[in-house]
Amino acid sequence: MLQGDFTLADFNIHTARARLQAYGDLYQDFFTKPNDLEPLLKLAGA
């Protein structure tokens, strides 16, 4: 889960290294744990 206060300005090429060092890989769980995409597909009308 994300912790801390984030804005869109925090996610750019200039802040990536410092963010990774401070918080680690924010997408690690997405790639290493099962994900249920059904709710997203319903939102997309699929």
C-alpha positions as CSV (number, residue, x, y, z in Angstrom):
1,M,0.0,0.0,0.0
2,L,1.1,3.5,-0.6
3,Q,2.1,5.5,2.4
4,G,2.6,9.2,2.6
5,D,1.3,12.1,0.6
6,F,1.8,11.8,-3.2
7,T,0.9,14.1,-6.0
8,L,1.2,13.7,-9.7
9,A,4.3,15.9,-9.5
10,D,6.0,13.2,-7.5
11,F,5.9,10.8,-10.4
12,N,8.3,12.0,-13.0
13,I,11.7,11.1,-14.3
14,H,13.4,13.7,-12.1
15,T,12.0,12.3,-8.9
16,A,12.0,8.5,-9.7
17,R,15.4,7.7,-8.1
18,A,14.7,9.5,-4.8
19,R,11.2,8.0,-4.6
20,L,12.4,4.5,-5.2
21,Q,15.1,4.9,-2.5
22,A,12.6,6.4,0.0
23,Y,9.6,4.1,-0.6
24,G,10.8,1.1,-2.7
25,D,9.0,-0.2,-5.7
26,L,5.4,1.0,-5.5
27,Y,4.2,-1.6,-8.1
28,Q,5.9,-4.6,-6.6
29,D,2.7,-6.1,-5.2
30,F,0.9,-5.6,-8.6
31,F,3.5,-7.8,-10.3
32,T,4.1,-10.4,-7.6
33,K,0.6,-11.0,-6.2
34,P,-2.7,-12.1,-7.9
35,N,-4.9,-9.3,-9.1
36,D,-8.6,-9.3,-9.8
37,L,-9.2,-7.2,-12.9
38,E,-12.9,-7.9,-13.1
39,P,-13.9,-4.7,-11.3
40,L,-11.8,-2.7,-13.7
41,L,-13.1,-4.4,-16.7
42,K,-16.7,-3.7,-15.6
43,L,-15.8,0.0,-15.2
44,A,-14.4,-0.1,-18.7
45,G,-17.6,-1.6,-20.0
46,A,-16.1,-4.9,-21.0
